[in-house]
């Protein structure tokens, strides 16, 4: 079996058959007519059969040429379609990584608008809050709660953040939480990733004993849900309780906020050109955060 099929010559042969002219085929391929003629002769040598009857300024396909092209044309069309689909599929996929709480809260309520605005993008969302290696992890964009100093990455401020206290309206009424000192009667819900209750209490002017009855959770989603169900006070980001505040399931307790010098940053590789689909998602996220005009 001969395995040295001259594929370039086959492509040139297809162009000549499609356009019915060696000159037009050469113009389409951005080569000289001589280069096209050379490839046609190479294919004929490989086939050991003439494909064209040559006359002055004209190539006339033989019966063998028509038979060959009937098989070559659909094969090349299928190959082209497969390559285009692969190219477009790779170019349109965007892999986005977010912390679980932000993915479930802030991003989830805005995702329908993103899908409507960018229907051509295939979005792959991953929920994790660990460190990322853009060289090995399958991710194009990431949102992380950090100070914005990430070596080797471009970090854009997405959501300026602080911590506030929330509870259910029923819990607030039951314990009559009116003045800051009333917190002494409440249960504090601690989240392991940002356990800043002592700093918030001190900054708010609370001088009583720290409530002994407390619960600790390893995820913000769990502590927020516990507060929504009237189990205590949660200290968390306002970006994670938008739905609950809008529905009246949580209320902010007191006006004091705590800055922890960390916010939500949009990260991507600093030394690479982002494909258009990734840039589109990047711009949409910044628009959703109010940092770019729509």
ABEGO torsion letter per residue (X at the ends): XBAABBAAAAAAAAAAAAAGBAAAAAAAAGBBAAAAAAAAAAAAAAAGBBABBBBBGBBBBBAAAAAAAAAAAAAAAAAAAAAAAAAAAAAABBBBBBBAAAAABAAAAAAAAAAAABAABBBBBBBBABBBBAAABBBABBBBBBAGBBBGBBBBBABBBBBBBBBBAAAAAAAGBABAAAAAABBBBBBAABBAAAAAAAAAGBABBBBABBBBBABAAAAAAAAAAGAEBBBBBAAAAAAAAAAGABBBBEABBBBAGBBBBBBBBAABBBBAAAAAAAAAAAAAAGABBX
